[in-house]
Amino acid sequence: MESGSGNKAIILQRALELFSERGYEAVGVAELCEASGITKPTLYHYYGSKRGLLDAVVAERGLVLASGVKAAAQYAAGDRARGVPDGLERIALAFARCAREDELFARLRLALAFAPPSSEGYLAAAPLNEGIYGDVETFFRAAASDHGNMRGRSRAYAAAFIGTVDTYVGLYLARRASLEDEVVRGAVRQFMYGIFS
């Protein structure tokens, strides 16, 4: 087996596969080591604990989604006609692209987001999820400068919008729906109808 960064990459990949397939809580350290071809001392050397390994998986694989959402959530103030629809479309497409390109992490992210709030899994994913929610909430807060009916509702809109997008991601991962760009755009149009009606 390779050493150093090669070991770490293999460990992260095997952990992602197992956590995504069976859930974080259901996977033991011995199983992680066996799947990665390493010993427990090696895992502890690199990550300190099973939770440390999960933290590393979330930090590495969540970066693409977090940076994609942050870039997409920039609101163009003053463009009442297209600012909100275009921005929400960019945000939703960032979620969709990440799910299509990294299904394992998308499945793990959803599982961790809805884990019990005191669980290690939920707590490990909390910084990623809070950052994403914060960026989407900031988008809605900025949009309120052009759309007075949104004022004071940014948190609720962010939660509802991310919930809508995550529902589509979940259906895609269950092979019950497509996550093609046009489907995502349709979901955004439905959401827009709800907030502007």
KOLKOLBA-21775 format. One record per residue: x, y, z of N, C-alpha, C in turn; residue number from 1; chain; residue in three letters. Coordinates in steps of 0.1 Angstrom, whole numbers, plus 2048, in hexadecimal, padded with zeros to 3 digits. Atoms other than C-alpha are relative to their C-alpha. Example, Ala and Ser with C-alpha at 12.3 -4.5 7.8 and 13.67 -1.06 7.14 Angstrom:
<nodes>
+-----+-----+-----+-----+-----+-----+-----+-----+-----+-----+------+------+
|  nx |  ny |  nz | cax | cay | caz |  cx |  cy |  cz | pos | unit | code |
+-----+-----+-----+-----+-----+-----+-----+-----+-----+-----+------+------+
| 809 | 7F4 | 800 | 87B | 7D3 | 84E | 809 | 80C | 800 |   1 |    A |  ALA |
| 7F7 | 7F5 | 800 | 889 | 7F5 | 847 | 7F8 | 80B | 808 |   2 |    A |  SER |
+-----+-----+-----+-----+-----+-----+-----+-----+-----+-----+------+------+
</nodes>
This chain:
<nodes>
+-----+-----+-----+-----+-----+-----+-----+-----+-----+-----+------+------+
|  nx |  ny |  nz | cax | cay | caz |  cx |  cy |  cz | pos | unit | code |
+-----+-----+-----+-----+-----+-----+-----+-----+-----+-----+------+------+
| 808 | 7F4 | 800 | 800 | 800 | 800 | 809 | 80C | 800 |   1 |    A |  MET |
| 7F9 | 7F3 | 801 | 80B | 824 | 7F9 | 801 | 806 | 80E |   2 |    A |  GLU |
| 7FF | 7FA | 7F3 | 816 | 839 | 816 | 7FC | 80F | 7FF |   3 |    A |  SER |
| 802 | 7F2 | 800 | 80E | 85D | 820 | 7F2 | 804 | 7FA |   4 |    A |  GLY |
| 80C | 7FB | 806 | 7F5 | 86F | 80A | 7F8 | 7F5 | 7F8 |   5 |    A |  SER |
| 807 | 80B | 806 | 7ED | 84F | 7F7 | 7F7 | 7F9 | 809 |   6 |    A |  GLY |
| 808 | 807 | 7F6 | 7E2 | 83E | 816 | 7F4 | 809 | 804 |   7 |    A |  ASN |
| 80B | 7F7 | 7FB | 7CD | 85C | 821 | 7F5 | 801 | 7F5 |   8 |    A |  LYS |
| 80A | 7FF | 80A | 7BC | 85E | 7FF | 7F7 | 7F3 | 800 |   9 |    A |  ALA |
| 807 | 80D | 800 | 7B3 | 839 | 800 | 7F7 | 7FF | 80C |  10 |    A |  ILE |
| 809 | 800 | 7F4 | 7A6 | 83C | 824 | 7F4 | 808 | 7FF |  11 |    A |  ILE |
| 80B | 7F7 | 802 | 791 | 85A | 81C | 7F5 | 7FA | 7F6 |  12 |    A |  LEU |
| 809 | 805 | 80A | 782 | 849 | 7FD | 7F8 | 7F4 | 806 |  13 |    A |  GLN |
| 807 | 80C | 7FA | 77A | 828 | 810 | 7F6 | 805 | 80A |  14 |    A |  ARG |
| 809 | 7FB | 7F5 | 76B | 83B | 82D | 7F4 | 806 | 7F9 |  15 |    A |  ALA |
| 80B | 7FA | 807 | 755 | 84F | 815 | 7F7 | 7F6 | 7FA |  16 |    A |  LEU |
| 808 | 80B | 805 | 749 | 82F | 804 | 7F8 | 7F9 | 80B |  17 |    A |  GLU |
| 807 | 807 | 7F5 | 741 | 81E | 825 | 7F6 | 809 | 807 |  18 |    A |  LEU |
| 809 | 7F7 | 7F9 | 731 | 83C | 836 | 7F4 | 803 | 7F7 |  19 |    A |  PHE |
| 80B | 7FE | 809 | 71C | 843 | 817 | 7F7 | 7F4 | 7FE |  20 |    A |  SER |
| 808 | 80C | 803 | 711 | 820 | 812 | 7F8 | 7FB | 80C |  21 |    A |  GLU |
| 806 | 806 | 7F4 | 709 | 817 | 836 | 7FD | 80A | 80B |  22 |    A |  ARG |
| 802 | 7F7 | 7F5 | 709 | 836 | 84B | 80C | 801 | 809 |  23 |    A |  GLY |
| 7F4 | 7FE | 7F8 | 724 | 845 | 861 | 800 | 7F7 | 80D |  24 |    A |  TYR |
| 801 | 808 | 7F4 | 718 | 834 | 881 | 801 | 7F1 | 7FE |  25 |    A |  GLU |
| 800 | 80F | 802 | 716 | 811 | 872 | 80D | 7FB | 7FC |  26 |    A |  ALA |
| 7F3 | 805 | 805 | 73A | 810 | 867 | 80A | 801 | 80C |  27 |    A |  VAL |
| 7F6 | 800 | 7F5 | 755 | 806 | 880 | 80E | 803 | 7FB |  28 |    A |  GLY |
| 7F2 | 7FD | 803 | 77A | 80F | 882 | 806 | 7F4 | 7F9 |  29 |    A |  VAL |
| 7FA | 80C | 806 | 784 | 7EB | 87B | 7FC | 7FE | 7F2 |  30 |    A |  ALA |
| 805 | 801 | 80D | 76F | 7EA | 85C | 807 | 80B | 7F7 |  31 |    A |  GLU |
| 7F9 | 7F6 | 808 | 77E | 80B | 850 | 80E | 7FC | 7FD |  32 |    A |  LEU |
| 7F2 | 804 | 802 | 7A1 | 7FE | 855 | 801 | 7F5 | 7F6 |  33 |    A |  CYS |
| 800 | 80C | 80A | 79A | 7DD | 843 | 7FE | 805 | 7F2 |  34 |    A |  GLU |
| 804 | 7FB | 80D | 78A | 7EF | 826 | 80B | 808 | 7FA |  35 |    A |  ALA |
| 7F5 | 7F7 | 805 | 7A8 | 807 | 823 | 80D | 7F9 | 800 |  36 |    A |  SER |
| 7F4 | 808 | 800 | 7C2 | 7EC | 828 | 80B | 807 | 80A |  37 |    A |  GLY |
| 7F7 | 7FA | 7F6 | 7D1 | 7FE | 847 | 7FD | 7FA | 80E |  38 |    A |  ILE |
| 803 | 804 | 7F2 | 7D4 | 7F8 | 86C | 7FA | 80C | 808 |  39 |    A |  THR |
| 806 | 7F5 | 7F7 | 7C2 | 80B | 888 | 80A | 80B | 803 |  40 |    A |  LYS |
| 7F6 | 7F5 | 7FD | 7E2 | 81D | 892 | 802 | 80A | 7F4 |  41 |    A |  PRO |
| 7FE | 7F7 | 80C | 7E5 | 82A | 86E | 7F4 | 80A | 7FF |  42 |    A |  THR |
| 80C | 7F8 | 801 | 7C1 | 837 | 86E | 801 | 80B | 80B |  43 |    A |  LEU |
| 800 | 7F7 | 7F5 | 7C6 | 847 | 890 | 80C | 80A | 7FE |  44 |    A |  TYR |
| 7F5 | 7F7 | 803 | 7E8 | 856 | 885 | 7FB | 80B | 7F7 |  45 |    A |  HIS |
| 804 | 7F6 | 80A | 7D8 | 868 | 868 | 7F4 | 808 | 804 |  46 |    A |  TYR |
| 80D | 7F9 | 7FD | 7B5 | 871 | 876 | 7FD | 801 | 80F |  47 |    A |  TYR |
| 803 | 7FF | 7F1 | 7B6 | 86C | 89C | 7F4 | 7F7 | 805 |  48 |    A |  GLY |
| 80C | 808 | 7FC | 794 | 85A | 89C | 7F7 | 7FE | 7F4 |  49 |    A |  SER |
| 80A | 801 | 80B | 777 | 84F | 887 | 7F9 | 80D | 7FD |  50 |    A |  LYS |
| 806 | 7F3 | 802 | 767 | 871 | 88C | 80A | 809 | 7F8 |  51 |    A |  ARG |
| 7F6 | 7F8 | 808 | 788 | 881 | 880 | 800 | 7FD | 7F2 |  52 |    A |  GLY |
| 800 | 805 | 80E | 786 | 86C | 861 | 7F3 | 806 | 7F9 |  53 |    A |  LEU |
| 80C | 7FA | 806 | 762 | 878 | 85B | 802 | 80F | 7FE |  54 |    A |  LEU |
| 7FD | 7F1 | 801 | 76D | 89C | 861 | 808 | 802 | 7F3 |  55 |    A |  ASP |
| 7F8 | 7FF | 80C | 787 | 897 | 846 | 7F9 | 7FE | 7F3 |  56 |    A |  ALA |
| 808 | 803 | 80C | 76F | 888 | 82D | 7F7 | 80B | 7FD |  57 |    A |  VAL |
| 809 | 7F5 | 802 | 756 | 8A4 | 832 | 807 | 80C | 7FB |  58 |    A |  VAL |
| 7F9 | 7F4 | 803 | 770 | 8BF | 830 | 805 | 7FF | 7F1 |  59 |    A |  ALA |
| 7FA | 801 | 80D | 780 | 8B1 | 810 | 7F5 | 800 | 7F5 |  60 |    A |  GLU |
| 80A | 802 | 80A | 761 | 8A6 | 7FD | 7F5 | 80B | 800 |  61 |    A |  ARG |
| 80A | 7F6 | 7FF | 74A | 8C2 | 80A | 805 | 80E | 7FA |  62 |    A |  GLY |
| 7FA | 7F4 | 805 | 762 | 8DD | 7FD | 7FA | 804 | 7F2 |  63 |    A |  LEU |
| 805 | 7FD | 80D | 755 | 8DB | 7D9 | 7F2 | 806 | 801 |  64 |    A |  VAL |
| 80D | 7FB | 7FE | 731 | 8E0 | 7E4 | 800 | 80D | 807 |  65 |    A |  LEU |
| 7FF | 7F4 | 7F8 | 739 | 8FB | 7FD | 804 | 80C | 7F7 |  66 |    A |  ALA |
| 7FB | 7F6 | 808 | 74D | 90F | 7E4 | 7F7 | 803 | 7F4 |  67 |    A |  SER |
| 809 | 7FF | 80B | 734 | 909 | 7C8 | 7F4 | 809 | 804 |  68 |    A |  GLY |
| 80C | 7F9 | 7FB | 717 | 916 | 7DD | 804 | 80E | 803 |  69 |    A |  VAL |
| 7FB | 7F2 | 7FD | 72B | 934 | 7EA | 801 | 808 | 7F4 |  70 |    A |  LYS |
| 7FE | 7F8 | 80C | 734 | 93F | 7C7 | 7F2 | 802 | 7F9 |  71 |    A |  ALA |
| 80D | 7FF | 807 | 710 | 939 | 7BA | 7F7 | 80A | 808 |  72 |    A |  ALA |
| 809 | 7F8 | 7F8 | 700 | 94C | 7D7 | 802 | 80F | 800 |  73 |    A |  ALA |
| 7FE | 7F2 | 801 | 70C | 96E | 7CD | 7F4 | 807 | 7FA |  74 |    A |  GLN |
| 80C | 7FA | 806 | 6EE | 984 | 7C8 | 804 | 80D | 7F9 |  75 |    A |  TYR |
| 7FE | 7F4 | 808 | 6EE | 99F | 7AD | 7F6 | 80A | 804 |  76 |    A |  ALA |
| 80A | 7F6 | 7FB | 6DD | 9BB | 7BF | 7FC | 80A | 7F5 |  77 |    A |  ALA |
| 805 | 7F6 | 80A | 6C7 | 9D2 | 7AA | 7FA | 7F9 | 7F4 |  78 |    A |  GLY |
| 805 | 807 | 80B | 6BE | 9B7 | 791 | 7F4 | 7F8 | 804 |  79 |    A |  ASP |
| 80D | 806 | 7FB | 69A | 9B0 | 79C | 7FB | 7F5 | 7F8 |  80 |    A |  ARG |
| 806 | 80A | 809 | 690 | 99D | 77E | 807 | 7F3 | 800 |  81 |    A |  ALA |
| 7F9 | 80C | 801 | 6AC | 983 | 77D | 808 | 7FC | 80C |  82 |    A |  ARG |
| 7F7 | 802 | 7F5 | 6BF | 986 | 79D | 7FD | 7F3 | 808 |  83 |    A |  GLY |
| 803 | 80B | 7F8 | 6AC | 96D | 7B2 | 7FF | 7F3 | 7F8 |  84 |    A |  VAL |
| 801 | 80D | 808 | 6A3 | 953 | 797 | 80E | 7FB | 7FB |  85 |    A |  PRO |
| 7F3 | 804 | 804 | 6C6 | 953 | 789 | 809 | 7FB | 80B |  86 |    A |  ASP |
| 7F8 | 804 | 7F4 | 6D6 | 951 | 7AB | 7FC | 7F2 | 805 |  87 |    A |  GLY |
| 805 | 80D | 7FB | 6C0 | 934 | 7B7 | 803 | 7F5 | 7F6 |  88 |    A |  LEU |
| 7FD | 80A | 80A | 6C6 | 922 | 796 | 80F | 7FC | 802 |  89 |    A |  GLU |
| 7F2 | 803 | 7FE | 6EC | 925 | 79B | 802 | 7F8 | 80D |  90 |    A |  ARG |
| 7FE | 807 | 7F4 | 6E9 | 919 | 7BF | 7FB | 7F1 | 7FE |  91 |    A |  ILE |
| 805 | 80E | 802 | 6D3 | 8FB | 7B6 | 809 | 7F8 | 7F7 |  92 |    A |  ALA |
| 7F8 | 807 | 809 | 6E9 | 8F2 | 799 | 80E | 7FC | 807 |  93 |    A |  LEU |
| 7F3 | 804 | 7F8 | 708 | 8F2 | 7B1 | 7FD | 7F3 | 808 |  94 |    A |  ALA |
| 804 | 80C | 7F8 | 6F6 | 8D9 | 7C7 | 7FF | 7F4 | 7F6 |  95 |    A |  PHE |
| 802 | 80B | 809 | 6EC | 8C4 | 7A9 | 80D | 7FB | 7FA |  96 |    A |  ALA |
| 7F3 | 804 | 806 | 70F | 8C4 | 799 | 808 | 7F8 | 80A |  97 |    A |  ARG |
| 7F8 | 807 | 7F5 | 71F | 8B9 | 7BA | 7FA | 7F2 | 802 |  98 |    A |  CYS |
| 807 | 80D | 7FE | 705 | 89D | 7BE | 803 | 7F7 | 7F4 |  99 |    A |  ALA |
| 7FE | 809 | 80C | 70A | 890 | 79A | 80F | 7FC | 800 | 100 |    A |  ARG |
| 7F2 | 803 | 801 | 730 | 892 | 79D | 806 | 7F8 | 80C | 101 |    A |  GLU |
| 7FB | 807 | 7F4 | 734 | 883 | 7C0 | 7F3 | 7FB | 808 | 102 |    A |  ASP |
| 80C | 806 | 7FA | 715 | 86E | 7C8 | 803 | 7FB | 80E | 103 |    A |  GLU |
| 7FE | 806 | 7F3 | 726 | 85D | 7E6 | 800 | 80B | 80A | 104 |    A |  LEU |
| 800 | 7F6 | 7F7 | 72C | 87E | 7F7 | 7F2 | 807 | 802 | 105 |    A |  PHE |
| 80D | 7FA | 800 | 70A | 88C | 7EE | 7F7 | 7F7 | 809 | 106 |    A |  ALA |
| 808 | 809 | 7F7 | 6FA | 86D | 7FF | 804 | 802 | 80E | 107 |    A |  ARG |
| 7FB | 7FE | 7F3 | 710 | 871 | 81D | 7FC | 80D | 806 | 108 |    A |  LEU |
| 804 | 7F3 | 7FB | 709 | 896 | 820 | 7F2 | 801 | 805 | 109 |    A |  ARG |
| 80E | 800 | 7FC | 6E4 | 891 | 820 | 7FD | 7F7 | 80D | 110 |    A |  LEU |
| 802 | 808 | 7F4 | 6E6 | 875 | 83A | 805 | 807 | 80C | 111 |    A |  ALA |
| 7FB | 7F9 | 7F4 | 6FB | 88A | 851 | 7F8 | 80C | 803 | 112 |    A |  LEU |
| 808 | 7F5 | 7FD | 6E5 | 8A8 | 84D | 7F3 | 7FD | 808 | 113 |    A |  ALA |
| 80D | 804 | 7F9 | 6C7 | 895 | 85A | 803 | 7F6 | 80B | 114 |    A |  PHE |
| 7FD | 808 | 7F4 | 6D9 | 881 | 875 | 7FC | 807 | 80D | 115 |    A |  ALA |
| 804 | 7F9 | 7F4 | 6D0 | 887 | 899 | 80A | 80B | 803 | 116 |    A |  PRO |
| 7F7 | 7F4 | 7FE | 6DE | 8AA | 8A3 | 80C | 7FE | 809 | 117 |    A |  PRO |
| 7F5 | 802 | 7F6 | 6F4 | 89C | 8BF | 80A | 7F5 | 7FB | 118 |    A |  SER |
| 7F7 | 80B | 805 | 704 | 880 | 8A9 | 80D | 806 | 7FB | 119 |    A |  SER |
| 7F3 | 7FC | 806 | 728 | 881 | 89E | 7FE | 804 | 7F1 | 120 |    A |  GLU |
| 801 | 7FE | 80E | 71D | 880 | 87A | 7FA | 80E | 7FD | 121 |    A |  GLY |
| 806 | 7F3 | 801 | 706 | 89E | 87D | 80A | 80B | 803 | 122 |    A |  TYR |
| 7F7 | 7F6 | 7FB | 720 | 8B2 | 890 | 80C | 801 | 7F6 | 123 |    A |  LEU |
| 7F5 | 800 | 80A | 73B | 8A9 | 876 | 7FC | 808 | 7F4 | 124 |    A |  ALA |
| 805 | 7F9 | 80C | 726 | 8B7 | 85A | 7FB | 80D | 802 | 125 |    A |  ALA |
| 807 | 7F3 | 7FD | 718 | 8D5 | 86C | 808 | 80C | 7FB | 126 |    A |  ALA |
| 7F9 | 7F4 | 806 | 734 | 8EE | 862 | 7FD | 801 | 7F1 | 127 |    A |  PRO |
| 802 | 7FF | 80E | 72F | 8E5 | 83D | 7F1 | 804 | 7FE | 128 |    A |  LEU |
| 80E | 7FD | 803 | 709 | 8E6 | 83F | 7FC | 80E | 805 | 129 |    A |  ASN |
| 802 | 7F3 | 7FB | 709 | 906 | 854 | 805 | 80B | 7F6 | 130 |    A |  GLU |
| 7FA | 7F7 | 80A | 720 | 917 | 83A | 7F7 | 801 | 7F4 | 131 |    A |  GLY |
| 809 | 800 | 80C | 709 | 90D | 81D | 7F3 | 807 | 803 | 132 |    A |  ILE |
| 80C | 7F9 | 7FD | 6EA | 918 | 82F | 803 | 80F | 802 | 133 |    A |  TYR |
| 7FD | 7F2 | 7FF | 6FB | 939 | 838 | 802 | 807 | 7F3 | 134 |    A |  GLY |
| 7FE | 7FA | 80E | 705 | 940 | 814 | 7F2 | 802 | 7F9 | 135 |    A |  ASP |
| 80E | 7FF | 806 | 6E1 | 939 | 808 | 7F8 | 80A | 807 | 136 |    A |  VAL |
| 808 | 7F6 | 7F8 | 6D2 | 94E | 824 | 805 | 80E | 7FD | 137 |    A |  GLU |
| 7FA | 7F3 | 804 | 6EA | 96A | 81B | 7FB | 805 | 7F3 | 138 |    A |  THR |
| 805 | 7FD | 80E | 6DE | 968 | 7F7 | 7F2 | 806 | 802 | 139 |    A |  PHE |
| 80E | 7FB | 7FF | 6B9 | 96C | 802 | 800 | 80D | 808 | 140 |    A |  PHE |
| 800 | 7F3 | 7F9 | 6C2 | 988 | 81A | 804 | 80B | 7F6 | 141 |    A |  ARG |
| 7FD | 7F6 | 80A | 6D3 | 99B | 7FE | 7F5 | 802 | 7F6 | 142 |    A |  ALA |
| 80B | 7FF | 809 | 6B6 | 994 | 7E7 | 7F4 | 809 | 806 | 143 |    A |  ALA |
| 80A | 7F8 | 7FA | 69F | 9A5 | 800 | 801 | 80F | 7FD | 144 |    A |  ALA |
| 7FE | 7F2 | 804 | 6AE | 9C6 | 7F6 | 7F8 | 804 | 7F4 | 145 |    A |  SER |
| 808 | 7FE | 80C | 69C | 9C2 | 7D5 | 7F1 | 7FB | 801 | 146 |    A |  ASP |
| 80D | 807 | 7FE | 67E | 9AD | 7E1 | 7FC | 801 | 80E | 147 |    A |  HIS |
| 804 | 7FE | 7F3 | 66F | 9BB | 800 | 7F8 | 7F5 | 807 | 148 |    A |  GLY |
| 808 | 80A | 7FA | 658 | 99E | 805 | 809 | 7F5 | 806 | 149 |    A |  ASN |
| 7F7 | 80A | 7FB | 677 | 989 | 80D | 806 | 804 | 80D | 150 |    A |  MET |
| 7FA | 7FB | 7F4 | 682 | 99F | 82A | 7FC | 7F8 | 80C | 151 |    A |  ARG |
| 803 | 807 | 7F4 | 685 | 98C | 84A | 7FD | 7F1 | 7FE | 152 |    A |  GLY |
| 803 | 80E | 803 | 680 | 96A | 839 | 80C | 7F8 | 7FB | 153 |    A |  ARG |
| 7F4 | 806 | 806 | 6A4 | 962 | 82E | 803 | 7F2 | 805 | 154 |    A |  SER |
| 7FD | 80D | 7FA | 6A9 | 945 | 846 | 7F5 | 7F6 | 7FC | 155 |    A |  ARG |
| 80B | 809 | 804 | 687 | 935 | 83E | 802 | 7FC | 7F1 | 156 |    A |  ALA |
| 7FE | 802 | 80E | 68D | 939 | 819 | 80C | 7F7 | 7FD | 157 |    A |  TYR |
| 7F4 | 808 | 802 | 6B0 | 92A | 81B | 7FD | 7F2 | 804 | 158 |    A |  ALA |
| 803 | 80E | 7FC | 6A3 | 90C | 82E | 7F7 | 7F9 | 7F6 | 159 |    A |  ALA |
| 80A | 805 | 809 | 686 | 907 | 816 | 807 | 7FD | 7F2 | 160 |    A |  ALA |
| 7FA | 802 | 80D | 69C | 90B | 7F7 | 80A | 7F4 | 801 | 161 |    A |  PHE |
| 7F6 | 80C | 7FF | 6B8 | 8F3 | 803 | 7F8 | 7F3 | 802 | 162 |    A |  ILE |
| 808 | 80C | 7FE | 69D | 8DB | 80E | 7FA | 7FB | 7F2 | 163 |    A |  GLY |
| 805 | 803 | 80D | 68E | 8DC | 7EB | 80B | 7F9 | 7F8 | 164 |    A |  THR |
| 7F4 | 805 | 808 | 6B0 | 8D7 | 7DA | 804 | 7F2 | 805 | 165 |    A |  VAL |
| 7FB | 80D | 7FB | 6BA | 8BB | 7F2 | 7F5 | 7F5 | 7FE | 166 |    A |  ASP |
| 80A | 80A | 804 | 699 | 8A9 | 7EB | 802 | 7FB | 7F2 | 167 |    A |  THR |
| 7FC | 804 | 80E | 6A2 | 8A8 | 7C6 | 80D | 7F8 | 800 | 168 |    A |  TYR |
| 7F4 | 808 | 7FF | 6C5 | 89C | 7CF | 7FD | 7F3 | 805 | 169 |    A |  VAL |
| 803 | 80D | 7FA | 6B7 | 881 | 7E5 | 7F8 | 7F7 | 7F6 | 170 |    A |  GLY |
| 807 | 808 | 80A | 69F | 875 | 7CA | 809 | 7FC | 7F5 | 171 |    A |  LEU |
| 7F7 | 804 | 80A | 6BB | 875 | 7B1 | 809 | 7F5 | 805 | 172 |    A |  TYR |
| 7F8 | 80A | 7FA | 6D1 | 860 | 7C8 | 7F9 | 7F3 | 801 | 173 |    A |  LEU |
| 808 | 80C | 7FF | 6B4 | 848 | 7CC | 7FB | 7FB | 7F2 | 174 |    A |  ALA |
| 803 | 803 | 80E | 6B1 | 846 | 7A6 | 7F1 | 801 | 7FE | 175 |    A |  ARG |
| 80E | 7FD | 802 | 68E | 854 | 7A8 | 7FD | 80C | 7F9 | 176 |    A |  ARG |
| 801 | 7F4 | 807 | 694 | 874 | 796 | 80D | 804 | 7F9 | 177 |    A |  ALA |
| 7F4 | 7FB | 807 | 6AC | 885 | 77E | 805 | 80D | 807 | 178 |    A |  SER |
| 7FA | 7F3 | 7FA | 6C3 | 8A1 | 789 | 806 | 808 | 7F5 | 179 |    A |  LEU |
| 7FB | 7F8 | 80C | 6C9 | 8AF | 766 | 7FD | 80F | 803 | 180 |    A |  GLU |
| 802 | 7F2 | 7FE | 6CC | 8D4 | 764 | 7F2 | 805 | 7FE | 181 |    A |  ASP |
| 80E | 7FB | 802 | 6A9 | 8D9 | 756 | 7F7 | 7FC | 80B | 182 |    A |  GLU |
| 809 | 804 | 7F5 | 699 | 8C6 | 772 | 803 | 809 | 80C | 183 |    A |  VAL |
| 7FD | 7F7 | 7F5 | 6AC | 8DB | 78B | 7FA | 80E | 7FE | 184 |    A |  VAL |
| 806 | 7F3 | 803 | 6A1 | 8FB | 779 | 7F1 | 800 | 803 | 185 |    A |  ARG |
| 80E | 802 | 7FD | 67D | 8EE | 77C | 7FD | 801 | 80F | 186 |    A |  GLY |
| 802 | 800 | 7F2 | 681 | 8E9 | 7A1 | 801 | 80F | 805 | 187 |    A |  ALA |
| 7FE | 7F2 | 7FC | 68E | 90D | 7A4 | 7F3 | 808 | 7FC | 188 |    A |  VAL |
| 80C | 7F9 | 804 | 670 | 91A | 791 | 7F4 | 7FE | 809 | 189 |    A |  ARG |
| 80B | 803 | 7F6 | 658 | 908 | 7A8 | 802 | 807 | 80D | 190 |    A |  GLN |
| 7FD | 7F9 | 7F4 | 66A | 916 | 7C6 | 7FD | 80F | 7FF | 191 |    A |  PHE |
| 802 | 7F2 | 802 | 669 | 939 | 7B7 | 7F1 | 804 | 800 | 192 |    A |  MET |
| 80F | 7FE | 800 | 643 | 936 | 7B1 | 7FB | 802 | 80F | 193 |    A |  TYR |
| 805 | 800 | 7F2 | 63F | 92F | 7D6 | 804 | 80D | 808 | 194 |    A |  GLY |
| 7FC | 7F4 | 7F8 | 653 | 94D | 7E3 | 7FB | 80D | 7FA | 195 |    A |  ILE |
| 805 | 7F4 | 806 | 646 | 966 | 7CA | 7F1 | 801 | 7FF | 196 |    A |  PHE |
| 80F | 800 | 801 | 621 | 95C | 7CB | 7F9 | 805 | 80C | 197 |    A |  SER |
+-----+-----+-----+-----+-----+-----+-----+-----+-----+-----+------+------+
</nodes>
